[in-house]
Amino acid sequence: MTHLPSGKAREKFVDTINRVACGNERVVVRRGGKEVAAVVPIADLRLLEELEGRIDLVDARAALVETKKKGAKSLDGILKKLGL
């Protein structure tokens, strides 16, 4: 994985994109010495999105199990409890 200061990433934007797209490289952009962004191949992004979707599905299933055990609450009841 390559690390670039934001100024250099800006100057060499086309080269950075080409390294990522053609070379399947990941580039981390730093500003003030801190990592602030990453440029990754689209396949990496798609994989990350798929993993997030699976995590959301696991969380949703767990919420359904909890609802079956404890019962559901109405939206009106929740809003009232929150004072909304």
DSSP file (Angstrom, degrees, kcal/mol; ACC not computed):
  #  RESIDUE AA STRUCTURE BP1 BP2  ACC     N-H-->O    O-->H-N    N-H-->O    O-->H-N    TCO  KAPPA ALPHA  PHI   PSI    X-CA   Y-CA   Z-CA
    1    1 A M              0   0    0      0, 0.0     2,-0.3     0, 0.0    26,-0.2   0.000 360.0 360.0 360.0 135.2    0.0    0.0    0.0
    2    2 A T  E     -a   27   0A   0     24,-2.3    26,-3.4     2,-0.0     2,-0.4  -0.731 360.0-154.0 -97.7 143.9    1.3    3.4   -1.0
    3    3 A H  E     +a   28   0A   0     -2,-0.3    26,-0.2    24,-0.2    35,-0.0  -0.973  15.9 179.7-117.6 132.4    1.0    6.5    1.2
    4    4 A L  E     -a   29   0A   0     24,-2.8    26,-3.1    -2,-0.4     2,-0.1  -0.989  31.1-117.2-131.6 139.8    1.0   10.0   -0.4
    5    5 A P  E  >  -a   30   0A   0      0, 0.0     4,-2.5     0, 0.0     3,-0.3  -0.458  37.4-113.4 -64.6 149.9    0.7   13.5    1.0
    6    6 A S  H  > S+     0   0    0     24,-2.8     4,-2.4     1,-0.2     5,-0.2   0.853 115.4  55.3 -58.8 -36.3   -2.5   15.1   -0.3
    7    7 A G  H  > S+     0   0    0     23,-0.2     4,-2.4     2,-0.2    -1,-0.2   0.917 110.5  44.4 -62.6 -43.4   -0.5   17.7   -2.2
    8    8 A K  H  > S+     0   0    0     -3,-0.3     4,-2.3     2,-0.2    -2,-0.2   0.889 112.0  52.6 -69.1 -38.7    1.4   15.0   -4.1
    9    9 A A  H  < S+     0   0    0     -4,-2.5     7,-0.2     2,-0.2    -2,-0.2   0.892 111.2  48.4 -61.9 -38.7   -1.8   13.0   -4.7
   10   10 A R  H >< S+     0   0    0     -4,-2.4     3,-1.2    -5,-0.2    -2,-0.2   0.928 112.3  47.5 -66.4 -45.5   -3.4   16.2   -6.1
   11   11 A E  H 3< S+     0   0    0     -4,-2.4     3,-0.2     1,-0.3    -2,-0.2   0.866 122.7  34.7 -62.4 -37.0   -0.4   16.9   -8.4
   12   12 A K  T 3X S+     0   0    0     -4,-2.3     4,-2.8     1,-0.2    -1,-0.3  -0.178  77.2 135.0-112.5  38.6   -0.2   13.3   -9.6
   13   13 A F  H <> S+     0   0    0     -3,-1.2     4,-2.7     1,-0.2     5,-0.2   0.914  73.8  46.6 -56.6 -49.1   -4.0   12.6   -9.6
   14   14 A V  H  > S+     0   0    0      1,-0.2     4,-2.4    -3,-0.2    -1,-0.2   0.917 114.1  48.4 -62.2 -43.4   -4.1   10.9  -13.0
   15   15 A D  H  > S+     0   0    0      2,-0.2     4,-2.4     1,-0.2    -1,-0.2   0.904 111.2  50.9 -62.4 -40.8   -1.0    8.8  -12.1
   16   16 A T  H  X S+     0   0    0     -4,-2.8     4,-2.0    -7,-0.2    -2,-0.2   0.934 110.7  48.0 -62.5 -46.4   -2.6    7.8   -8.8
   17   17 A I  H  X S+     0   0    0     -4,-2.7     4,-3.2     1,-0.2     5,-0.3   0.911 112.0  50.2 -61.0 -42.6   -5.9    6.8  -10.5
   18   18 A N  H  X>S+     0   0    0     -4,-2.4     4,-2.9     1,-0.2     5,-1.0   0.894 108.0  52.4 -63.8 -40.0   -4.0    4.7  -13.0
   19   19 A R  H  X5S+     0   0    0     -4,-2.4     6,-1.5     3,-0.2     4,-0.7   0.892 115.7  41.8 -62.4 -38.4   -1.9    3.0  -10.4
   20   20 A V  H  X5S+     0   0    0     -4,-2.0     4,-0.8     4,-0.2    -2,-0.2   0.947 121.4  39.1 -73.0 -49.6   -5.1    2.0   -8.6
   21   21 A A  H  <5S+     0   0    0     -4,-3.2    -2,-0.2    -5,-0.2    -3,-0.2   0.910 131.2  24.6 -70.3 -43.9   -7.1    1.1  -11.7
   22   22 A C  H  <5S+     0   0    0     -4,-2.9    -3,-0.2    -5,-0.3    -2,-0.1   0.835 129.2  40.3 -93.1 -36.1   -4.4   -0.7  -13.7
   23   23 A G  H  <<S-     0   0    0     -5,-1.0    -3,-0.2    -4,-0.7    -2,-0.2   0.440  96.9-129.3 -95.6   0.2   -2.0   -1.8  -11.0
   24   24 A N     <  +     0   0    0     -4,-0.8     2,-0.2    -6,-0.2    -4,-0.2   0.843  57.0 153.1  55.6  35.0   -4.7   -2.9   -8.5
   25   25 A E        -     0   0    0     -6,-1.5     2,-0.4    15,-0.1    -1,-0.2  -0.603  42.4-136.3 -95.1 154.1   -2.8   -0.8   -5.9
   26   26 A R        -     0   0    0     -2,-0.2   -24,-2.3    14,-0.1     2,-0.5  -0.937  18.2-163.1-108.8 135.1   -4.3    0.9   -2.8
   27   27 A V  E     -aB   2  39A   0     12,-2.5    12,-3.1    -2,-0.4     2,-0.5  -0.975   5.1-156.9-124.0 124.2   -3.2    4.5   -2.1
   28   28 A V  E     -aB   3  38A   0    -26,-3.4   -24,-2.8    -2,-0.5     2,-0.5  -0.865  12.7-146.8 -99.3 130.3   -3.7    6.2    1.3
   29   29 A V  E     -aB   4  37A   0      8,-2.8     7,-2.9    -2,-0.5     8,-1.4  -0.828  13.1-161.7-100.6 132.1   -3.7   10.0    1.2
   30   30 A R  E     -aB   5  35A   0    -26,-3.1   -24,-2.8    -2,-0.5     2,-0.4  -0.873  10.4-171.9-113.9 145.9   -2.3   11.9    4.2
   31   31 A R  E >  S- B   0  34A   0      3,-2.6     3,-1.7    -2,-0.4    -2,-0.0  -0.984  80.9  -6.3-134.6 124.6   -2.9   15.5    5.2
   32   32 A G  T 3  S-     0   0    0     -2,-0.4     3,-0.1     1,-0.3    -1,-0.1   0.824 131.0 -57.8  61.6  30.3   -0.8   16.9    8.0
   33   33 A G  T 3  S+     0   0    0      1,-0.3     2,-0.4     0, 0.0    -1,-0.3   0.386 115.5 113.0  82.6  -4.9    0.7   13.4    8.6
   34   34 A K  E <  S-B   31   0A   0     -3,-1.7    -3,-2.6     1,-0.0     2,-0.4  -0.823  73.8-116.1-104.2 140.7   -2.8   11.9    9.2
   35   35 A E  E     +B   30   0A   0     -2,-0.4    -5,-0.2    -5,-0.2     3,-0.1  -0.610  43.2 162.3 -70.9 123.9   -4.4    9.3    7.0
   36   36 A V  E     +     0   0A   0     -7,-2.9     2,-0.3    -2,-0.4    -6,-0.2   0.599  55.8   1.5-120.7 -19.1   -7.6   11.0    5.6
   37   37 A A  E     -B   29   0A   0     -8,-1.4    -8,-2.8     2,-0.0     2,-0.4  -0.981  54.6-142.5-161.8 166.4   -8.7    9.0    2.6
   38   38 A A  E     -B   28   0A   0     -2,-0.3     2,-0.6   -10,-0.2   -10,-0.2  -0.999   6.4-149.7-139.6 143.6   -7.9    6.1    0.4
   39   39 A V  E     +B   27   0A   0    -12,-3.1   -12,-2.5    -2,-0.4    -2,-0.0  -0.967  32.2 172.8-109.9 119.8   -8.1    5.4   -3.3
   40   40 A V        -     0   0    0     -2,-0.6   -14,-0.1   -14,-0.2   -20,-0.1  -0.876  38.6 -89.0-128.3 157.0   -8.9    1.8   -3.9
   41   41 A P    >>  -     0   0    0      0, 0.0     4,-1.6     0, 0.0     3,-0.8  -0.314  40.9-116.1 -60.1 149.2   -9.7   -0.4   -6.8
   42   42 A I  H 3> S+     0   0    0      1,-0.3     4,-2.6     2,-0.2     5,-0.2   0.820 115.2  61.5 -59.8 -31.6  -13.5   -0.6   -7.5
   43   43 A A  H 3> S+     0   0    0      1,-0.2     4,-2.1     2,-0.2    -1,-0.3   0.879 102.8  51.0 -62.7 -37.0  -13.4   -4.4   -6.7
   44   44 A D  H <> S+     0   0    0     -3,-0.8     4,-2.5     2,-0.2    -1,-0.2   0.914 110.1  49.2 -65.3 -42.3  -12.2   -3.6   -3.2
   45   45 A L  H  X S+     0   0    0     -4,-1.6     4,-2.6     2,-0.2    -2,-0.2   0.928 110.3  50.3 -61.9 -45.4  -15.1   -1.1   -2.8
   46   46 A R  H  X S+     0   0    0     -4,-2.6     4,-2.3     1,-0.2    -1,-0.2   0.900 110.9  49.8 -60.4 -41.3  -17.6   -3.6   -4.1
   47   47 A L  H  X S+     0   0    0     -4,-2.1     4,-2.6     2,-0.2    -1,-0.2   0.921 110.2  50.2 -63.5 -43.9  -16.3   -6.2   -1.6
   48   48 A L  H  X S+     0   0    0     -4,-2.5     4,-2.5     1,-0.2    -2,-0.2   0.916 110.7  49.4 -59.8 -43.9  -16.5   -3.7    1.3
   49   49 A E  H  X S+     0   0    0     -4,-2.6     4,-2.2     2,-0.2    -1,-0.2   0.892 110.4  50.8 -63.2 -39.5  -20.1   -2.9    0.3
   50   50 A E  H  X S+     0   0    0     -4,-2.3     4,-2.2     2,-0.2    -2,-0.2   0.917 110.6  48.7 -63.3 -44.3  -20.9   -6.6    0.2
   51   51 A L  H  X S+     0   0    0     -4,-2.6     4,-2.3     2,-0.2    -2,-0.2   0.909 110.4  50.9 -62.7 -42.3  -19.4   -7.2    3.6
   52   52 A E  H  X S+     0   0    0     -4,-2.5     4,-2.5     1,-0.2    -1,-0.2   0.906 109.2  51.9 -61.0 -41.1  -21.3   -4.2    5.0
   53   53 A G  H  X S+     0   0    0     -4,-2.2     4,-2.1     1,-0.2    -2,-0.2   0.898 109.4  49.1 -62.2 -41.0  -24.5   -5.7    3.6
   54   54 A R  H  X S+     0   0    0     -4,-2.2     4,-2.3     2,-0.2    -1,-0.2   0.898 110.4  50.4 -66.0 -39.9  -23.9   -9.0    5.2
   55   55 A I  H  X S+     0   0    0     -4,-2.3     4,-2.5     1,-0.2    -2,-0.2   0.920 109.9  51.0 -63.2 -43.0  -23.2   -7.4    8.6
   56   56 A D  H  X S+     0   0    0     -4,-2.5     4,-2.5     1,-0.2    -2,-0.2   0.893 109.3  51.3 -60.4 -39.8  -26.5   -5.4    8.2
   57   57 A L  H  X S+     0   0    0     -4,-2.1     4,-2.5     2,-0.2    -2,-0.2   0.912 109.4  49.2 -64.8 -43.5  -28.3   -8.7    7.5
   58   58 A V  H  X S+     0   0    0     -4,-2.3     4,-2.2     1,-0.2    -2,-0.2   0.921 112.7  48.4 -60.8 -44.1  -26.9  -10.3   10.6
   59   59 A D  H  X S+     0   0    0     -4,-2.5     4,-2.2     2,-0.2    -2,-0.2   0.899 111.0  50.5 -63.3 -41.2  -27.9   -7.3   12.7
   60   60 A A  H  X S+     0   0    0     -4,-2.5     4,-2.1     2,-0.2    -2,-0.2   0.908 110.2  49.3 -64.8 -41.9  -31.4   -7.3   11.2
   61   61 A R  H  X S+     0   0    0     -4,-2.5     4,-2.1     1,-0.2    -1,-0.2   0.903 110.3  50.8 -63.8 -40.5  -31.8  -11.0   11.9
   62   62 A A  H  X S+     0   0    0     -4,-2.2     4,-2.4     1,-0.2    -1,-0.2   0.891 109.1  51.7 -63.3 -39.3  -30.6  -10.5   15.5
   63   63 A A  H  X S+     0   0    0     -4,-2.2     4,-2.4     1,-0.2    -1,-0.2   0.884 108.2  51.7 -65.2 -38.0  -33.2   -7.7   15.9
   64   64 A L  H  X S+     0   0    0     -4,-2.1     4,-2.3     2,-0.2    -2,-0.2   0.910 109.4  49.5 -64.5 -42.1  -35.9   -9.9   14.7
   65   65 A V  H  X S+     0   0    0     -4,-2.1     4,-1.8     2,-0.2    -2,-0.2   0.928 112.1  48.3 -61.5 -45.1  -35.0  -12.6   17.2
   66   66 A E  H  X S+     0   0    0     -4,-2.4     4,-3.1     1,-0.2     5,-0.4   0.894 110.2  51.9 -62.8 -40.1  -35.0  -10.0   20.0
   67   67 A T  H  X S+     0   0    0     -4,-2.4     4,-2.5     1,-0.2    -1,-0.2   0.894 108.3  51.1 -64.5 -39.4  -38.4   -8.7   18.8
   68   68 A K  H  < S+     0   0    0     -4,-2.3    -1,-0.2     2,-0.2    -2,-0.2   0.866 116.0  42.3 -65.2 -35.2  -39.8  -12.2   18.9
   69   69 A K  H  < S+     0   0    0     -4,-1.8    -2,-0.2    -5,-0.2    -1,-0.2   0.926 130.1  23.5 -75.4 -46.5  -38.5  -12.7   22.4
   70   70 A K  H  < S-     0   0    0     -4,-3.1    -3,-0.2     1,-0.2    -2,-0.2   0.587 108.2-118.0-100.3 -13.2  -39.4   -9.3   23.9
   71   71 A G     <  -     0   0    0     -4,-2.5     2,-0.2    -5,-0.4    -1,-0.2   0.021  31.8 -76.3  89.0 157.1  -42.2   -8.2   21.6
   72   72 A A        -     0   0    0     -4,-0.1     2,-0.4    -2,-0.0    -5,-0.0  -0.552  35.5-142.1 -90.9 155.7  -42.4   -5.2   19.3
   73   73 A K        -     0   0    0     -2,-0.2     2,-0.1     3,-0.0    -2,-0.0  -0.919  23.0-113.4-115.5 144.0  -43.0   -1.6   20.4
   74   74 A S     >  -     0   0    0     -2,-0.4     4,-2.1     1,-0.1     5,-0.2  -0.395  19.1-123.8 -73.9 152.9  -45.1    0.8   18.4
   75   75 A L  H  > S+     0   0    0      1,-0.2     4,-2.8     2,-0.2     5,-0.2   0.901 113.6  55.1 -61.5 -41.0  -43.5    3.8   16.7
   76   76 A D  H  > S+     0   0    0      1,-0.2     4,-2.4     2,-0.2    -1,-0.2   0.902 107.6  49.8 -59.7 -40.7  -45.9    6.1   18.6
   77   77 A G  H  > S+     0   0    0      2,-0.2     4,-2.3     1,-0.2    -1,-0.2   0.899 111.6  47.5 -64.4 -40.9  -44.8    4.5   21.9
   78   78 A I  H  X S+     0   0    0     -4,-2.1     4,-1.9     2,-0.2    -2,-0.2   0.929 113.0  48.2 -66.5 -45.4  -41.1    5.0   21.0
   79   79 A L  H  <>S+     0   0    0     -4,-2.8     5,-3.2     1,-0.2     4,-0.5   0.899 111.7  50.3 -62.3 -40.4  -41.7    8.6   19.9
   80   80 A K  H ><5S+     0   0    0     -4,-2.4     3,-1.1    -5,-0.2    -1,-0.2   0.923 109.0  51.2 -63.6 -44.0  -43.6    9.4   23.1
   81   81 A K  H 3<5S+     0   0    0     -4,-2.3    -1,-0.2     1,-0.3    -2,-0.2   0.846 112.0  47.6 -61.6 -33.7  -40.9    7.8   25.3
   82   82 A L  T 3<5S-     0   0    0     -4,-1.9    -1,-0.3    -5,-0.1    -2,-0.2   0.509 115.8-117.4 -83.7  -5.3  -38.3   10.0   23.4
   83   83 A G  T < 5       0   0    0     -3,-1.1    -3,-0.2    -4,-0.5    -2,-0.1   0.802 360.0 360.0  74.4  29.0  -40.6   13.1   23.9
   84   84 A L      <       0   0    0     -5,-3.2    -4,-0.2    -6,-0.2    -5,-0.1   0.404 360.0 360.0-107.6 360.0  -41.0   13.6   20.2
